[in-house]
Amino acid sequence: MKVSSARFIKSTQKPADFPRDQLQEIAFIGRSNVGKSSLLNALANLGKLARISRSPGRTQTINFYSINDNLYFVDLPGYGYAKVPKQIQATWRNMVEGYLQDRPQLKLALLLVDCRIPPTQDDILMKEWLDHYQIENAVILTKSDKLSRSQLIQSVKRAETTLGTEGLIPFSTVTRLGKKETLNKIGTVVS
Ligand code: GDP
């Protein structure tokens, strides 16, 4: 798949405000600071549109980007801030679970995991949710330029074992490793 145009559509917390035009959607999810904004920018050439490094605890939203005017990239709020108040955690859960439970046009969720950190309980839970809701998903190992080749191979194996999946895609916004594979994966699910 080739991205020829990308534009920000909206940020929202309420399902009532999600786009209603039934375009196919690709969701991006992962622990905060995993490199999600950077990956979105790299895939969609969004420039600074997907904001890098949001501070913990700020209002979390679901952000919709229109890609080639025929699908949406959906940026789901990051999880795993140790220090956020319980109430924000509950809001996150309602928002994300609300989205995942009831979104037939969602064709693929890309779960981002930092290659340097073993998948956390939150990552494992997220993978289980995606499988539970029968949402096709793939795991992206971010920041792969930070490891040597052999360390990266170990990291891929570790994440595959922990998350019980195969075909992980190592990704780097620095070397562009994995960009083509990720876009190809998206291309296989959108019609
Ligand atoms: P988000 O909170 O998941 O949206 O994460 P960001 O995209 O803001 O990235 C968090 C930090 O990791 C930033 O300092 C990025 O510059 C850095 N980062 C993200 N992706 C990569 C990558 O592929 N390689 C390297 N070396 N740094 C990265």
Boltz pocket constraint, residues with backbone or C-beta under 6 A from the ligand:
constraints:
  - pocket:
      binder: B
      contacts: [[A, 30], [A, 31], [A, 32], [A, 33], [A, 34], [A, 35], [A, 36], [A, 37], [A, 38], [A, 39], [A, 51], [A, 52], [A, 53], [A, 54], [A, 78], [A, 142], [A, 143], [A, 144], [A, 145], [A, 146], [A, 171], [A, 172], [A, 173], [A, 174]]
      max_distance: 6.0
